[in-house]
Amino acid sequence: MLTNATPTTDKAPEGAPRPSNLFYLASSRRPLVDRAEGIYIWDQSGRRYIDGSSGPMVVNIGHGNRNVIQAMKRQMDRVTFAYRLHFENEPAEELARQLAARMPAGLDRMFFVSGGSEAVESCIKLARQWAVATNQPQRWKVVTRFPSYHGGTLGSLSVTGDDALSQSFWPLMQKMPTIPAPAAWRDRDNLSMEERGLRYADMLEEKILEEGPESVLAFIMEPIGGAATAALVAPDSYYGRIREICDRHGVLLIHDEVMSGAGRTGRFLGGDHWNCRPDIVAMSKGIGSGYAPLGAMAASSRLVQPLLEAGGFQHGHTYAGNPLACAAGLAVLGEMDRLRLIENAAAMGEALMEELRGLQSRFPFIADVRGKGLLIGAEMVADPETLAPIPPRRMAYQRLLDLCYERGLIIYARRVKGGRDGDNFILAPPMVVTREQVDEIIGILGDALVALAGELDLPVNG
Ligand SMILES: Cc1ncc(COP(=O)(O)O)c(C=O)c1O
């Protein structure tokens, strides 16, 4: 029993923050949530918000889906937990079968976890154990991109390209080699976009050669960027060249599809837009869609079999593959098919992108709009010609987030370049969003941008 906990009360004095024994990432507080339906969330005072980012790009199929809730209730009535070392369970078996059917050819083996960081950790550990089992123990380096986000646990943080998040923890982690994320839109040279794509990909080969190819285990990348780069998409030429380079040096290609997977970009995996053939895929977020903590790693038998034969996968988390989370995941996939949500994400993504480009012409401080499907990012700068950043002390990303929130729209906003400068935001509403709701989102965002431009003295056209 806790003896020295300060009891909290429901009621705070007028104007004072509600007392809480919880602590959050920062000192700012948010209202208590009450309920949610589709793309909307209500707080306990009855205020309605549009969930324009699906939380942190999680609630792909929308809030309050009755079929998923019913499927979870049915599962709860049978069994909620059975440890995987004691029992196999049908929902996990069936979910593995259905996910494997949606993976690129050859990725037929699934391993379940409870979140994105766990999925990334699993990929790194599988790669390493495969190398050890196949007599390549000298391979351990995982090349990653800067900026990038792969998770908050120490293993996944060690491959995350974000100084602000990782700098305190380097004494506890192994530094990994990095190459620049392919922010080709920023480059001011005479190359075409496709040439730039090849140039960014070739940086991987240069890094592998510099590190010593025999020491490099894997390369990890988000096929479509997420939190660190606001939906950054590389030029098309990048993806195939990366595969060639990995093949040439026996380096495993890990795709982190934690955010870009599960239909959000208009294809089941982000990498499907380029017919990518990664060796290992990490997924989470949208496959549980916020109904249950769920993550998955997909890999080929070519990788899994040798390490199983060498004594087994030395890894696992207690809640991994539990029947309740897997039943939720199965029902989520069912709803994605029944409601044709991937097709809707592609169509509504196009509409949202077009509308955002319209806002870009009104607000020239939006220097770039990018993404695929309903994972759309935008980057704001002080000067669209020089791409000079808005001074960090103005906190433009945070102000835009707050101005939207005050107006009942939730967006995802962050700093790029490892948190040092640059301001971006992501629009990623649930995949059930309608055309009218796209307009509603753009209307509120437009109002917030007017207010932001006024506050920070940013240029506005017309
Ligand atoms: C690409 C990517 N990988 C990994 C993670 C970590 O996932 P989680 O927060 O569920 O541990 C995230 C979370 O935002 C992510 O976007």
PDBQT file of the ligand as one rigid body, heavy atoms in Angstrom, charges set to zero:
ROOT
HETATM    1  C1  LIG A 501       7.993   4.940 -36.558  1.00  0.00    +0.000 C 
HETATM    2  C2  LIG A 501       7.817   4.653 -35.092  1.00  0.00    +0.000 A 
HETATM    3  N1  LIG A 501       8.493   3.636 -34.535  1.00  0.00    +0.000 NA
HETATM    4  C3  LIG A 501       8.353   3.320 -33.236  1.00  0.00    +0.000 A 
HETATM    5  C4  LIG A 501       7.531   4.045 -32.411  1.00  0.00    +0.000 A 
HETATM    6  C5  LIG A 501       7.406   3.690 -30.955  1.00  0.00    +0.000 C 
HETATM    7  O1  LIG A 501       6.124   3.199 -30.684  1.00  0.00    +0.000 OA
HETATM    8  P1  LIG A 501       5.541   3.167 -29.208  1.00  0.00    +0.000 P 
HETATM    9  O2  LIG A 501       5.355   4.581 -28.794  1.00  0.00    +0.000 OA
HETATM   10  O3  LIG A 501       4.249   2.415 -29.355  1.00  0.00    +0.000 OA
HETATM   11  O4  LIG A 501       6.515   2.431 -28.359  1.00  0.00    +0.000 OA
HETATM   12  C6  LIG A 501       6.812   5.118 -32.943  1.00  0.00    +0.000 A 
HETATM   13  C7  LIG A 501       5.938   5.941 -32.086  1.00  0.00    +0.000 C 
HETATM   14  O5  LIG A 501       5.577   7.044 -32.417  1.00  0.00    +0.000 OA
HETATM   15  C8  LIG A 501       6.961   5.426 -34.319  1.00  0.00    +0.000 A 
HETATM   16  O6  LIG A 501       6.301   6.453 -34.888  1.00  0.00    +0.000 OA
ENDROOT
TORSDOF 0
